[in-house]
Amino acid sequence: MEFEITLNGESRRVPQGTSVADLIGSLVLLPEQVAVERNRALVRRVEQAATRLEPGDEIEVVTLVGGG
């Protein structure tokens, strides 16, 4: 079963039971290179695997880019 979330302002369907970590993996991103907010609250890296997405969640994923 799937449900809808908003990811960076766009609608996206995800399977029930999807965690924040699963979502990051499906986007082919490295967890150490992104910051994630769920409903405007930061999801700490250590909590991403245990944080399950819910219908209607608003997720913002920001890629961190280093430079010098």
C-alpha positions in Angstrom: 0.0 0.0 0.0 1.3 3.5 -0.8 0.5 7.0 0.4 1.4 10.5 -0.6 3.9 12.9 1.0 5.3 16.2 -0.2 9.1 16.0 -0.9 10.8 19.4 -1.5 7.4 20.9 -2.6 6.4 18.1 -4.9 3.9 15.3 -4.4 5.4 11.8 -4.2 4.0 8.4 -3.4 5.9 6.1 -1.0 5.2 2.6 0.3 3.7 2.2 3.7 6.5 1.6 6.3 9.0 3.8 4.5 11.5 5.5 6.9 13.4 8.7 6.3 16.5 6.6 5.8 14.7 4.5 3.1 13.6 7.7 1.4 17.2 9.1 1.3 18.4 5.8 -0.1 15.7 5.8 -2.8 17.0 9.3 -3.8 20.5 7.8 -4.1 21.8 10.3 -1.5 24.4 9.6 1.2 22.9 10.3 4.7 26.0 12.2 5.8 25.6 14.6 2.9 22.0 15.7 3.6 19.8 17.4 6.2 16.2 16.3 6.5 13.2 18.1 7.9 9.9 16.3 8.5 7.0 18.7 9.1 9.5 21.5 9.7 11.4 19.6 12.4 14.9 18.4 11.9 15.3 14.6 11.8 18.7 13.8 13.3 20.8 11.3 11.4 20.6 8.8 14.3 16.8 8.9 14.1 16.3 8.6 10.4 16.0 4.7 10.3 13.4 4.7 13.0 11.4 7.7 11.7 8.5 6.3 9.6 6.8 8.6 7.1 3.1 9.2 7.5 0.5 10.3 4.9 0.7 14.0 4.3 4.2 14.5 5.7 6.1 17.4 4.3 9.7 16.5 3.8 12.5 18.8 2.9 15.9 17.3 1.9 18.8 19.6 1.5 22.1 18.5 0.1 25.2 19.7 1.9 28.0 20.8 -0.4 31.5 21.5 0.8 33.8 23.9 -0.8 36.8 26.0 -0.2 
